[in-house]
Amino acid sequence: MTSVSRRGLREHYSVVRFIGKGGFGKVFLAQHCATGMQVAVKKLTKARARKASIMSEVGLLKDLQHPNITQLLEVIETRRRVYLVLEYVHGVNLRKEICRSKKNRLWEKEAQRIFRDVLAAVDYCHRQGIVHGDLKPENVLINTEGRAKICDFGLGIRFLPGQEVTAVGGTLAYYAPERLSCRRYEAPPLDVWALGVTLYEMVVGDHPFYQGESETIRNILRGRVSYPCFVSCKVKHLISNILSRDPTRRPTLQEVLKHRWLQSVRPPSPPEPLPWAWILEIYKGEHHTLAPGPVLLPATLGAPPTQGGPNYRAISNSADVDVLPMADQPHGRKPRSKSFPAIGPCSALLFLTERDGEMGLILAVPCTSPGTCGHIRKGVGTNCKTLRVVPSCSRLLCGVLLTGSHSPCAPSAMQKRTMISVPSQKPSVAQAISCKGQHSISYTLSRSQTVVVEYTHDKDTDMFQVGRSTESPIDFVVTDTISGGQNSEESQITQSTISRFACRIVCDRSEPYTARIFAAGFDSSKNIFLGEKAAKWKNPDGHMDGLTTNGVLVMHPRGGFTEESQPGLWREISVCGDVYTLRETRSAQQRGKLVESETNVLQDGSLIDLCGATLLWRTADGLFHAPTQKHIEALRQEINAARPQCPVGLSTLAFPSISRKEVVEEKQPWAYLSCGHVHGYHNWGHRSDTEANERECPMCRTVGPYVPLWLGCEAGFYVDAGPPTHAFTPCGHVCSEKSAKYWSQIPLPHGTHAFHAACPFCATQLAGEQNCVRLIFQAPVD
């Protein structure tokens, strides 16, 4: 029932309480005096909103009769005000529903039900020729039965099919990119975009673009959306389609309703492999996904950062990317790109170097172009690979390897030897890719060189060689080159790829995406070059096999790379991929015993040692379940919010930002590593008979190292998502208890024959009885 009256509100309704405030007026809960029915009354002041706009909203609501839209019951007009009497929904709005949910986000099953109701309502509106214009969680009401109704059509407009408009109201954070332009646009895609932003908030608990007004506008126009690890691939696909910058490519509401994520409510399925950009987002925990861009390297890796951040030098670029001048690349800004190719799942290699603690993140990014093929044969097709390096927050070197645009390489769990597919050719006969579009890049760090080389292998696998070099030219990695810069079976190879500090990883392009490791040691002429002290022999099948001079060692964790992980046994891998027990020394000419029960298949958490650089292999599924740096940053903020205090100076302590710095901050927490008591920096307890960094703890009188604490920020090294409660001794890096205890018992190779536990964040050799200590914080005294 809708009517217009000038007799005032209180003649028929008694106001119960205030509900909320909108852009043009306030909303109250009221009760009908005669029937006792509860209603929502929207109070509009004519001075703040034109009468024509108010009557437009009345006209829209009058024409909308749908179970998922709040109904208009009556209109009461006075000399200065207009009251809209609306159906009252017992419950809360979607914003409050999200905030009161566990972890400030909705379970996807719950989000499906709510989003389907909202879609049905908005689709009905569009079929009636009406655009809501201000869709957001505040304008979606959830009743006590969990059903959704949309409300507040104050900014709604009518439209005709194909009609373009230039002015539609709304909330900035939910503006579509075309709404921020000066051109005309169709109105329905604006609602579709706002629904995509709302769905993102439902399943993530955060806004995809909002960072203050000016930055929000830039983020919307940029259109890059990142997703946490807990979001399923199906809803990612749906949100990514909805949040297309081009309104003509956005799905209609009918197409959205037919999306597979909305077809039925099913129990959670195992996580699907992730594209590289999502892997990187999981790995870095950032809000903005890195798109393929210029290949950048820190110019001074290992050196203290300058005041303005590290300088970058461009190495090379492919045809698909846009290299920006150095002045346009401030620290922390993401390079622009002209294309965003679809990339298959990937796995990651994290480098723990023993020297200097270099920094960087390597990405081998496949960039596909029209007409490409998955592999190279006689120079036909291009499957461009580039390397990209961005600064890492921790003092180590990290790498991500990709198999190809359609070639995921996430390794499966260890299988029996009889179940492993045999490649069509040996790794020793593969040719290195030398085309400039598919280049192999090496870069020099202080006193060491890490090299990633891609090889053509066969139609079913991809292969990468990862190595390091300490001297030139004995251990220098030389890439095969072909005349004209292209691969051809008829062309003669002019150089070779040789390194006794390298391994080769062969990744299957089909499920289960097995990755196998081999020692590198052959040149392109099939001659074995392992070093003068290497072990060499001929296998029963007639192939030459051998162990490199310093060996390629592998250790698989028992129980996977989880909170229940236990160290495995170190084994040595031969050139042909067989597994052997360790030699007496790494350069001994007598090989160990063949371990027939084990394979060269890499698992999540497998450690690879190249005599000076230890690599951690993480699978796509493993990184899917790993904590993100955003999660670690949230833990840091949680610790700081508790306001831990120094027991001596009574000053409040705070962990610094996630990047380790050379200069200790004023509020930096320090710890006595012998007992774990956390203090601020002070001169208490210094004794002349102790080492320079040793102090006597004023709490328990224990003497031991006194060091600043730094939060270990490389999320790939965490075996769980627990709070940072333990510190490594003696470096002071802090991580979760189970992560600290896991790495404290891992014997990492050191030199040619020694093993010791080391901090994964800085490669410092651990000391003390337990290699780590539980931290004891002093609560604030208020």
Protein Blocks (a to p, Z undefined) as FASTA:
>chain_A
ZZddfebjklmpccfbdfbdcfkbccdddddfklopacddddddfklpcfklmmmmmmmm
mmpccfkbccdfbdcddfkbccddddddedddfklmmmmpghhiacfklmmmmmmmmmmm
mmmmmmnopafklacfklpccdfkopacdehjllgccddehiacfbdcddfklccfklmp
cbdcdfklmmmmmmmmmmmmmmnopafkbgcjklmmmmmmnopacddfklcfklmmmmmm
mmpfblklpccfklmmmpmklmpccdddddddddfklmmmmmnopabdcddddddddfbg
hiacdfkopadddfbdcfkbccddfklmcghiacddfbdcddddddddddddfehpiadd
ddddddddehiafbdeehiajddddddddddfbdcddddddfbjklcfbdcddddfklpc
cdfbdfklpccdfbfklccdddddehiacddddddfbfmbccddddddfbdcklpccddd
dehhiacfkbccfbdcddfkbccddddfbdehiacddddhbdfkopacebjkbccdddfk
opacdddfkopaddddehijafkbccdddddddfkopacdddfblkbcbdcdddfkbcfb
dcehiacdehhiacddddfklmmmpccfklmmmmmmmmmmnopadfklopacddddfbdc
fbdcfklccddfknopacdddfehiafkbcfkbccdfklopacddddddddfblklpcbf
cdcfbdcdfklpacdfklmmmmmmmccdehjlbccdddfklopacedjkopacddddddd
ZZ
